[in-house]
Amino acid sequence: MKAIAISSALILAAAPAMAGPYVNIEANSGFAGGSYSGTTLDNHVGVEGGSGKVSWYVQGGPSVVAPEGGDSEVELSGKAGGSIAATEKLSVYGEVSFITAAENGYGTKAGLKYKF
C-alpha cells in the first residue's frame, strides 16, 4: 500500500496539466468454470489529467465485496495508472491496484493499445 501511495504522489507531482475529478462505480464479477464466485462493487472517487502524450488517474474508495453464499463486507480499494503515447497509433499503459481484506490484495496491469 505504501508503494501505491508513493506512486500516486509522484504521478500527481509530475503532472503539469490540471486534474479533473470523477466518480467511477464498477462491478467486477468472478467465475471459475461455470460457477459464479461473487462480485465486488467499487465506489471510487478519482482525479485524472495529463499533458501531451501522457495521461494518468488515481482513484479510491469503499468496495462492497459480496462472495457467493457468504456475507458482504466493505473494504477500501484504489488504483492508479496512466498511459504514454509511443507513436500516433501505439500507446503503453499500466495500472496498480489494491484492496484491503483479511489478506491485503494487490494487482498490476500493463499493456499496449494499437489504434487502426
ZILINMO-V790612 format. One record per backbone hydrogen bond with DSSP energy under -0.5 kcal/mol. CO is the residue of the C=O (numbers start at 0). NH is the residue of the N-H. If there is no record, write none. Layout:
CO_NH ; CO_NH
//
This chain:
0_4 ; 1_5 ; 2_6 ; 3_7 ; 4_8 ; 5_9 ; 6_10 ; 7_11 ; 8_12 ; 9_13 ; 10_14 ; 13_15 ; 19_47 ; 21_45 ; 23_25 ; 23_43 ; 25_27 ; 25_41 ; 26_28 ; 27_39 ; 29_36 ; 29_37 ; 31_34 ; 34_31 ; 36_67 ; 37_29 ; 38_65 ; 39_27 ; 39_41 ; 40_63 ; 41_25 ; 42_61 ; 43_23 ; 44_59 ; 45_21 ; 46_57 ; 47_19 ; 48_55 ; 50_53 ; 52_84 ; 53_50 ; 54_82 ; 55_48 ; 56_80 ; 57_46 ; 58_78 ; 59_44 ; 60_76 ; 61_42 ; 62_64 ; 62_74 ; 63_40 ; 63_65 ; 64_66 ; 64_72 ; 65_38 ; 66_69 ; 72_64 ; 72_74 ; 74_62 ; 75_99 ; 76_60 ; 77_97 ; 78_58 ; 79_95 ; 80_56 ; 81_93 ; 82_54 ; 83_85 ; 83_91 ; 88_114 ; 89_85 ; 89_86 ; 90_112 ; 91_83 ; 92_110 ; 93_81 ; 94_108 ; 95_79 ; 96_106 ; 97_77 ; 98_104 ; 104_98 ; 106_96 ; 108_94 ; 110_92 ; 112_90
//
